[in-house]
Amino acid sequence: MPALSLVTLVSLVSTVFTKQLDAHPPQQQHQHWAQLCSGNPTNRIRGCDRYGCGNFGADRHGGKEKHGGVDVICSDGATVYAPFSGQLSGPIRFFHNGNAIDDGVQIRGPNYCVKLVCIHPIRYHGQIRRGQRLGKMLPMQKVYPGIISHIHVENCDHSDPTHLLTPAVPPSPQRDGHWAAVCAGNPTNEIRGCDKYGCGYYGAPRHNSKGPHRAVDVICADGATVYAPFSGQLSGPVKFFHNGNAIDDGVQIKGSGFCVKLLCIHPIRYNGAISKGQVLGRMLPMQRVFPGITSHIHIENCDHSDPTSNLERGKGR
């Protein structure tokens, strides 16, 4: 092929490839969004405080409504970043009363559309790239003293954005015998000690004539994100109390070499495959049922054997 023709061909291919990148930026290929707030690299979700809980679907107004977004923890005044590349539009007024946090912006990209509220963006229009500085967190403590300050993140179609907010955790080989961290905020799968309701270790005595504890209680704050300890197939729901209380929910995961029931959680789904470290669901409000208990996930092997050795050190192993 003549040299000139080869140069022309290379130039043409380069031009086409560049246009494709412009139309579909590499950032948009990420299944998970970027960090939203400085100081919260994993987009940790607000648990429960006296104003309510931050998970998707949490009760609002005495149970008359449900939370249509997810509250990502963010300190007042912290820098806020774009979760993905897209087009800005706004302002977004959530409270419609002009209070100190009544501001926000929408980002619409090829695959996602989200409203970020309780922030002040550096601009309301134009393009923004994934991870680029978007603005700053507004002073939420002025409006709700004592609340866990947060960005309200709401998908434009009102679907649950939780799985997009949580960074993917590459599955570890199943043969290592150690499971991933089960609960956000407890990277070592720390086991509940003893409180007025009993102890959380395997074999602990129980005073309800059911015999010793045939499970392990992994500490988990109410409303916290729950992850799959290993890869496998989901089945459920699994009911432990059979009385419909606020924590009577759970799911089973059966994988290569393991089978476990995780109780007192609400999974994002009860069926299908799940990967180790992937978002499984959220911790239910245990304090409503057992005030003062150390909130925890009840983890029970399907064969009633002791799961402690698999849980030890979580992701750090």
N, C-alpha and C positions, 0 to 999 in steps of 0.2 A: 504494500500500500504506500503511495506517495506520502512523503513527510507532511505536506500541507494538509492532505485529507485526514491524516491521523490526528493532527493538531485540532482540526475542525471538529472531528468526532469527539475527542476528549473534551473540548470546550462545550459541545452540545450536551454531553452526558452530565458534565459538571453543573451546567445551568439548570437542567431538569431536576437533578438531585437537590440543588439548592432551593428550588421552588417547592419541592416536596417537603423539605425541612421547615420552610417558612409556613407551609400549610399545616404541617403536623410536627410541631417542635418536639425534640427528643424528650423534654420534660413531661409531655403529655402521655408518654408511653408508661410512666410510672403508675402502678396500680394504687399506690398509697401516696397521699399528699405530703408536702413538705412540712417542716416544723412551722407552727403558727406564731408562737410567742417565745421571745428570748427568755431563757430560764426554764423552759418546758420542752426539752428536745424530743420527748415521746408523745407530745400532745395529750398529756394526762388529763382525764376528765374529772371535773368536780364531783365529789361525792355528795354527802348530805350535810346540810347545816340547818339552822333554824328557819331559813327561808325556803327550804325544799331540797330537791336532789337534781343533779346535773345531767343524768342519763336521758337518752331518748325515750319518750313515752312515760316519763315520771309524772306523777299526779300534780295537777295545778288547780288552784281554787277549790280545795277540799274534795278533789276527785272528780269535779265536774268537767274538767278539761285535762288534756294530756300535753306534755312538753313536746313541741314539734321540732326541737333542735337538740344540739349537744353543747354543753358548756365546757369549753377547754380552759383549764386553769391559766391565768395570766395576771401578774401583779400590776397594780395601778401604775401607769406611766411606762410600762415595758414596751419594747419595740415589737411590732407586729409584722409578719411576713406573709407574702402571697402563697397560698397552698398549691397553686398550679398556675400555668400561664393562661391569660385570657384578656377580656375586655372589661374595663371598669364601668360601672354606672351607679349613680346615686345622687344625693344622699338617701340612705335608708333610715326612716324614723320608726322606731319600734314602740316607743312609749307615747309619742305624739303629745308630749307635754313640755318639751324643751328643757328637761332636767339635764344634769351634768353628764349623763351617759347616753343621751338620746341622739346617737349618730351611728353611722355605719355605711357600708358599701357592698355592692354586688359584683361578683366576678363571674363572667360567662366564658367558658372555653369550649373547644370542640367536643369534649366528653362530659364536662361538669358545669354546673351552675350553682353558686352558693352565695348566701348572704352572711356577712360578718358584721355583727352588731355589738355595740358598746365600745367601739373603737373610733378614732378620728383618722381617716386616711389622709395621706399627703396630697391626694387629688381624687376627684370623683369620676374622671373620664380618662380615656386613653388606654394604651396597652400596658400590661405588666407581666413580668416573667416569674416563673416558679422560684421561690426563695428570695425574691427581691423585696426590699423594705416597702411595706404597704402603709404603715402609719404607726400610731401608738395606742396603747390601752388607756381608756378614760378612767377617771377617779370614781370607781364603783363604791368605794367605802363611804363617799360623801352621801350617796343615795341609800345604800343598804349597809349600815355599819355592822361589821362582824361577819358579813357574807364571805364566801370563798370567791375572790375576784376572778372573773372569767370573761372570755369572748363567747358570745352566743353564736353558734354556727348552725345555720339552717339551710338545707338543700332547697332549691327553688321549687322542686316537685314534692316537697314535704316528706321525702323518704329519709331513712336513717343513714347518716354519714359516718357512723362509728367505725365501720371496717375500713373506710378510706383514711381516717385520721390516725389509725394505729399503725406504726411502722411494721413492715413485714419482718419476721424473724426466721432466718433460714433454718429449715428443719435439720436437726442433728441426727446422725445415724441411730436407728432404734436400738442397735446392739450395745450402745453405751450404758444402757440401763438406768440412766438418770433422766427424769422428765424436765420439761421447761418450767419456768416460773408460772404459777397458776394465777396469781392475782397481781394487778398493778399496785406498786407500793410495797410489795413483799418479794424482792428478787431472789431470796434464798429459801422460799417456801417455809418460813418460820411457823412452827406449830403452836397453837394456842396452849397456854399453860393452864393454870387452875383459877377459877373464879367461883362465885357463889352457886353457879349452875353445875359445876363439875370440872373435869380436866379433859384436854383435847388429844392426849397421846393414845396410841393403840393399846387396848387392853385396860384402859382406865375403868374403874368401877362405876356402875350406873345404879341408881337407886329406884329404878322403876320396874324391877323384876325382869328386865330384858337381858340380864347378863352383862359381861364386860363390853366395853366399847370396841366394836370390830371395824373401826375406821380411824382416820386421822383428821383432825380439824386444822386446816391451814388458815392462818389469820388473813382476813380480807375486810376492808372497810365497806360499810354499806354503800352501794352504788358504784363501787369500783369495777373497772374492766376485768373480765376473766378470760384467760387464755387456755388453749388446748394443751395439755401436758405432753401429748404425743400424737402422732398421726393415726387416723383411723376412721371408722364409720360411726356416725351418730345414730342414736335411737332414743325414743322417749315420747312423751314426758315421763319422768320418774318422780313419783309422789312418795314422800317419806312420812309425812304426818297424816295424810289422808283426811284432812279436815278443812282444806281450802284456806288456811291462814296465809299471811303475807309472804311466807318463805317456803311454801309447799310446792316447790318446783325443782326441776333438775333434769339431767340428761346422762345417758351412758355413751361412752366411747369404747369401741372395740377395735384394737389394732393388732399388728404383728407382735405377739408376745405379751400383750397387755389387754386388760378389760377393766374399766373403772366406772363408777357412778359418781358424778359430782352433783351434790345437792345443796339446796338453799341458794341456787342461782337461777337466773332466767336466760336460757340460751337464745341466740339470734335465730336458731332454727333447731328442729328436733331430728331431722333426717339429712342424709347426704354425707359426703366425705369432708374431712377437715385436716389441716396440716398442723404439725407441732408448732406452737407459738402463735398460731392464728387466733384472732379474736373469737371467743366462744360465746360470750354474753356478758352479763353484769351480775354483781352481787345484789341479792335482795335485801330489803330493810329489816335485818334481824333484830335491831333495837326495838322495833314495834312489838315484836312477839316476846322477846326476852330482854327487857330493859337492863342495861348494865353488863350484859355478857360481853366477852371478847368476840366480836363479830368474826365469822369464819365460814369457809367452805367445808362441808362434810365430804370427805373423799374416801370412798369405800371400794376396795377391790371386789370384782364380781364373785370371786371364790372365797371372799372373806379373809384372805391372807393380809399380812401387814404391808402397807405400801410405803412405810417410812423410808426405807433405803432408796427407793426410786425418787422420792421427793427431795432428799437431802441436797442442799446447795443449789437447787434449781438450775438456772441458766449459767451460774458460775462454775459449774462442774465441768 
